Amino acid sequence: MTLLTKHGETRSAAPPRAGARGSGRGPTGRRKLVGLAFTAPVLAYMAIFQLFPVLYGFYLSFTSYSPLDRGAPRLVGADNYAALLGSADFLKSLRVTAQFVAEVLPFAVGIALGLALLANRKMPGIGLFRAGLFLPRIVPLTAVSLVWLWMYSPDGWFNDLAGSLGLDPRDWLLDEDTALHSVAVMRVWKALGGNMVLFLAGLQAIPVTLYEAAKMDGAGAWARFRHVTLPGLRPVMVYVITINIVYLSQSFAEIFILTGGGPLGSTTTTNYLIYQEAFQNNRFGSASAMAFVLFAAIFAFALVAMRGNGRK
């Protein structure tokens, strides 16, 4: 190709170099293709098994659909969401879920922080102590629930303990006044290990020089905890509270095994009610609407917790 100069002369233009911008065949273009090839399976998995079910579930929330029907889902607009506002069972499940989170969260966070402070000390056998505290985290929730089901049984450990204290045995999981509290106690125990490890990592990330400077200024143990430890743990605290709200609001396995939502719906959380609506009543449209209302509630609670704890 020739170019015309300002003096009227002509000269040949150099051919484009290999790998120049826009050619798509240079080293940069090849790296992009290789990167896309490596990420394509993951992107396909997320699109097929995560994004598509969510979008399809959102579509079902505006339909009346039962797997027992021969026809396709029938659009009903926002009727499912409107019906939830007048559903006593759904509103009760939201209250039960909120109560369950409120009972478990303070103890699961507070006790875990105390255990992390103990586990952060340098003493003989501290590794074994940390491993023992973390053990509940790695045991599957289903297995833990089965063990606690026996502990709450009439011949279980809790009634033996009550008898040794001169108290009458109780049906812990069959009494409307104690069922949800009993499940909450188990859930606190299950959550301690994971929360403790997160707090321990946060404690070890705080520079030791801050404690030394505070001690030189005459700060006592409580002052160092208040003005050094807590501010240093704030990001971890926000994460632990947020993730616990998300997990606890979706409680299902422990409810299914320990109480089955009873007695009289006193332990029927929203997630368990979604299961009943979808797989027992075969109303997938209504169940999908419940799921997205629960998602909105979890998102709102988590956002409030993040803003409240991260304000300073």
C-alpha positions as CSV (number, residue, x, y, z in Angstrom):
1,M,0.0,0.0,0.0
2,T,1.3,3.5,-0.9
3,L,0.9,6.8,0.9
4,L,1.0,10.3,-0.5
5,T,3.2,12.7,1.3
6,K,2.7,16.5,1.6
7,H,5.3,17.1,-1.1
8,G,3.5,14.8,-3.6
9,E,5.9,12.0,-3.2
10,T,4.7,8.4,-2.6
11,R,6.1,5.8,-0.3
12,S,5.2,2.3,0.8
13,A,3.4,1.8,4.1
14,A,4.8,-0.9,6.4
15,P,2.6,-3.9,6.7
16,P,0.8,-4.4,10.1
17,R,2.9,-6.2,12.6
18,A,1.9,-9.6,13.9
19,G,0.0,-9.2,17.1
20,A,-0.9,-5.5,16.5
21,R,-4.0,-4.1,18.1
22,G,-7.1,-5.3,16.3
23,S,-5.5,-8.3,14.6
24,G,-6.7,-10.7,17.3
25,R,-3.9,-13.2,16.6
26,G,-1.0,-11.7,18.6
27,P,0.2,-12.8,22.1
28,T,-2.4,-10.6,23.8
29,G,-5.2,-12.1,21.8
30,R,-4.0,-15.6,22.4
31,R,-3.9,-15.0,26.1
32,K,-7.4,-13.8,26.1
33,L,-8.6,-16.9,24.2
34,V,-6.7,-19.2,26.6
35,G,-8.2,-17.3,29.6
36,L,-11.7,-17.6,28.1
37,A,-11.1,-21.3,27.4
38,F,-10.2,-21.9,31.1
39,T,-13.1,-19.9,32.5
40,A,-15.7,-21.1,30.0
41,P,-16.6,-24.4,32.0
42,V,-17.0,-22.4,35.2
43,L,-19.2,-19.8,33.5
44,A,-21.3,-22.5,31.8
45,Y,-21.7,-24.2,35.2
46,M,-22.8,-21.0,36.9
47,A,-25.2,-20.1,34.1
48,I,-26.8,-23.5,33.9
49,F,-26.9,-24.6,37.5
50,Q,-27.1,-21.3,39.4
51,L,-28.3,-18.4,37.2
52,F,-30.9,-20.3,35.2
53,P,-32.6,-21.9,38.3
54,V,-32.8,-18.5,40.0
55,L,-34.4,-16.8,36.9
56,Y,-36.7,-19.7,36.3
57,G,-37.8,-19.7,40.0
58,F,-38.5,-15.9,39.7
59,Y,-40.6,-16.7,36.7
60,L,-42.5,-19.4,38.6
61,S,-43.3,-17.0,41.4
62,F,-45.7,-15.2,38.9
63,T,-47.4,-18.5,37.9
64,S,-49.7,-21.1,39.3
65,Y,-47.8,-24.4,38.8
66,S,-48.0,-27.9,40.2
67,P,-45.8,-30.8,38.9
68,L,-49.0,-32.9,39.1
69,D,-50.7,-30.8,36.4
70,R,-50.2,-31.8,32.8
71,G,-50.1,-28.2,31.5
72,A,-47.4,-25.6,31.6
73,P,-47.2,-23.0,34.3
74,R,-50.1,-20.5,34.1
75,L,-49.3,-16.8,34.6
76,V,-51.2,-15.2,37.5
77,G,-49.2,-12.0,37.8
78,A,-48.5,-10.8,41.4
79,D,-51.3,-12.9,42.9
80,N,-48.8,-15.2,44.8
81,Y,-47.1,-12.2,46.4
82,A,-50.4,-10.6,47.3
83,A,-51.6,-13.9,48.9
84,L,-48.6,-14.0,51.1
85,L,-49.5,-10.7,52.7
86,G,-52.7,-12.3,54.0
87,S,-51.2,-15.7,54.8
88,A,-51.1,-16.3,58.6
89,D,-48.8,-19.3,58.1
90,F,-46.3,-17.3,56.1
91,L,-46.3,-14.3,58.5
92,K,-45.8,-16.7,61.4
93,S,-42.9,-18.4,59.7
94,L,-41.2,-15.0,59.3
95,R,-41.7,-14.3,63.0
96,V,-40.3,-17.7,63.9
97,T,-37.3,-17.2,61.6
98,A,-36.6,-13.7,63.1
99,Q,-36.9,-15.1,66.6
100,F,-34.6,-18.0,65.8
101,V,-31.9,-15.6,64.3
102,A,-32.3,-13.3,67.3
103,E,-31.8,-16.2,69.8
104,V,-28.8,-17.7,68.1
105,L,-26.9,-14.8,66.7
106,P,-25.8,-13.0,69.9
107,F,-24.5,-16.2,71.6
108,A,-23.0,-17.6,68.4
109,V,-21.0,-14.4,68.0
110,G,-20.3,-13.5,71.6
111,I,-19.2,-16.9,72.8
112,A,-17.1,-17.5,69.7
113,L,-15.3,-14.2,70.3
114,G,-14.5,-15.3,73.9
115,L,-13.2,-18.7,72.7
116,A,-11.1,-16.9,70.1
117,L,-9.5,-14.8,72.8
118,L,-8.7,-17.9,74.7
119,A,-7.4,-19.7,71.7
120,N,-5.2,-16.8,70.8
121,R,-3.1,-17.3,74.0
122,K,0.3,-19.0,73.8
123,M,0.1,-22.1,76.1
124,P,1.0,-25.8,75.9
125,G,-1.5,-27.8,73.8
126,I,-3.1,-24.7,72.2
127,G,-3.2,-26.5,68.8
128,L,-5.2,-29.3,70.3
129,F,-7.5,-26.9,72.1
130,R,-8.1,-25.0,68.8
131,A,-8.8,-28.2,66.9
132,G,-11.3,-29.3,69.6
133,L,-13.2,-26.0,69.3
134,F,-13.3,-26.2,65.5
135,L,-14.5,-29.8,65.5
136,P,-18.3,-29.0,65.5
137,R,-17.8,-26.9,62.3
138,I,-16.6,-29.9,60.2
139,V,-19.3,-32.3,61.4
140,P,-22.2,-32.3,59.0
141,L,-25.3,-30.5,60.3
142,T,-27.4,-33.6,59.6
143,A,-25.2,-35.8,61.8
144,V,-25.1,-33.1,64.6
145,S,-28.9,-32.9,64.5
146,L,-29.3,-36.6,64.9
147,V,-27.0,-36.6,67.9
148,W,-28.9,-33.8,69.5
149,L,-32.2,-35.5,68.7
150,W,-31.1,-38.3,71.0
151,M,-29.8,-35.8,73.7
152,Y,-33.2,-34.2,73.8
153,S,-35.1,-37.5,73.9
154,P,-36.8,-38.7,77.1
155,D,-33.9,-41.0,77.9
156,G,-31.3,-38.5,76.6
157,W,-28.5,-36.6,78.2
158,F,-30.5,-33.4,79.0
159,N,-33.2,-35.3,81.0
160,D,-30.5,-37.2,82.8
161,L,-28.9,-33.9,83.7
162,A,-32.3,-32.5,84.8
163,G,-32.9,-35.6,87.0
164,S,-29.5,-35.2,88.7
165,L,-30.5,-31.6,89.6
166,G,-33.9,-32.8,91.0
167,L,-35.9,-31.5,88.0
168,D,-38.7,-33.3,86.2
169,P,-37.9,-34.6,82.7
170,R,-39.3,-32.7,79.8
171,D,-40.2,-33.3,76.1
172,W,-37.9,-30.6,74.9
173,L,-38.7,-30.9,71.2
174,L,-42.5,-31.6,71.7
175,D,-43.3,-28.7,74.0
176,E,-44.3,-25.5,72.2
177,D,-42.6,-23.4,74.9
178,T,-39.2,-25.1,74.6
179,A,-38.9,-26.5,71.0
180,L,-37.5,-23.5,69.3
181,H,-35.2,-22.7,72.2
182,S,-33.8,-26.2,72.1
183,V,-33.1,-26.0,68.4
184,A,-31.4,-22.6,69.0
185,V,-29.1,-24.1,71.6
186,M,-27.9,-26.8,69.2
187,R,-27.4,-24.2,66.5
188,V,-25.3,-22.0,68.7
189,W,-23.0,-25.0,69.5
190,K,-22.7,-25.8,65.8
191,A,-21.8,-22.2,64.8
192,L,-19.1,-21.7,67.4
193,G,-16.2,-23.4,65.7
194,G,-16.5,-21.6,62.4
195,N,-17.0,-18.2,64.0
196,M,-14.1,-18.8,66.4
197,V,-11.7,-19.5,63.6
198,L,-12.7,-16.3,61.8
199,F,-12.2,-14.2,65.0
200,L,-8.9,-15.9,65.7
201,A,-7.6,-15.0,62.2
202,G,-8.7,-11.4,62.9
203,L,-7.0,-11.3,66.3
204,Q,-3.7,-12.5,64.8
205,A,-3.9,-9.9,62.1
206,I,-3.9,-7.0,64.7
207,P,-0.3,-5.7,65.0
208,V,1.3,-6.5,68.4
209,T,2.8,-3.0,68.5
210,L,-0.6,-1.5,69.1
211,Y,-1.0,-3.5,72.3
212,E,2.5,-2.6,73.4
213,A,1.9,1.1,72.8
214,A,-1.5,1.0,74.6
215,K,0.2,-0.9,77.6
216,M,3.0,1.7,77.7
217,D,0.3,4.4,77.9
218,G,-1.2,2.7,81.0
219,A,-4.2,1.1,79.3
220,G,-5.5,-1.9,81.2
221,A,-6.8,-5.2,79.8
222,W,-10.3,-3.8,79.3
223,A,-9.1,-0.6,77.7
224,R,-6.9,-2.6,75.3
225,F,-9.8,-4.8,74.4
226,R,-12.1,-1.9,73.9
227,H,-9.8,0.5,72.0
228,V,-7.5,-2.0,70.2
229,T,-9.1,-5.4,69.8
230,L,-12.7,-4.4,69.0
231,P,-11.7,-1.8,66.3
232,G,-9.2,-4.2,64.8
233,L,-11.9,-6.9,64.6
234,R,-14.6,-4.7,63.1
235,P,-14.2,-6.0,59.5
236,V,-14.3,-9.6,60.7
237,M,-17.2,-8.8,63.0
238,V,-19.2,-7.4,60.2
239,Y,-18.5,-10.5,58.1
240,V,-19.3,-12.9,60.9
241,I,-22.6,-11.2,61.7
242,T,-23.7,-11.0,58.1
243,I,-22.8,-14.5,57.2
244,N,-24.6,-15.9,60.3
245,I,-27.7,-13.9,59.5
246,V,-27.7,-15.5,56.0
247,Y,-27.1,-19.0,57.2
248,L,-29.6,-18.9,60.1
249,S,-32.3,-17.3,58.1
250,Q,-32.1,-20.4,55.7
251,S,-32.3,-23.0,58.5
252,F,-33.8,-26.2,57.3
253,A,-31.9,-29.4,58.1
254,E,-32.0,-29.0,61.9
255,I,-35.7,-28.1,61.8
256,F,-36.5,-31.1,59.5
257,I,-34.7,-33.6,61.8
258,L,-35.4,-32.3,65.3
259,T,-39.0,-31.0,65.1
260,G,-40.4,-31.3,61.6
261,G,-41.7,-27.7,62.0
262,G,-43.8,-28.6,65.1
263,P,-45.3,-28.5,67.6
264,L,-48.1,-26.4,66.2
265,G,-45.8,-24.6,63.8
266,S,-43.7,-23.2,66.6
267,T,-40.5,-24.1,64.8
268,T,-41.7,-23.7,61.2
269,T,-39.2,-21.3,59.7
270,T,-39.8,-19.7,56.3
271,N,-37.3,-22.0,54.6
272,Y,-39.1,-25.1,56.0
273,L,-42.5,-23.7,55.0
274,I,-41.1,-23.3,51.4
275,Y,-40.3,-27.0,51.5
276,Q,-43.8,-27.9,52.6
277,E,-45.4,-25.6,50.1
278,A,-43.4,-27.0,47.2
279,F,-42.8,-30.7,47.9
280,Q,-45.8,-31.5,50.1
281,N,-48.5,-29.2,48.8
282,N,-47.1,-29.2,45.2
283,R,-47.6,-25.4,44.8
284,F,-44.4,-24.3,43.2
285,G,-45.6,-20.9,42.3
286,S,-46.4,-19.9,45.8
287,A,-43.2,-21.5,47.1
288,S,-41.1,-19.6,44.7
289,A,-42.8,-16.3,45.8
290,M,-42.0,-17.2,49.4
291,A,-38.4,-17.9,48.4
292,F,-37.9,-14.4,46.9
293,V,-39.6,-12.7,49.8
294,L,-37.2,-14.5,52.1
295,F,-34.3,-13.4,49.9
296,A,-35.4,-9.8,50.2
297,A,-35.8,-10.1,54.0
298,I,-32.3,-11.7,54.3
299,F,-30.8,-9.0,52.1
300,A,-32.4,-6.3,54.1
301,F,-31.2,-7.8,57.5
302,A,-27.7,-8.3,56.2
303,L,-27.5,-4.8,54.8
304,V,-28.7,-3.3,58.1
305,A,-26.0,-5.4,59.9
306,M,-23.3,-4.3,57.6
307,R,-24.2,-0.7,57.8
308,G,-24.7,-0.7,61.5
309,N,-21.4,-2.5,62.4
310,G,-19.4,-0.7,59.7
311,R,-20.5,2.8,60.5
312,K,-17.4,3.6,62.6
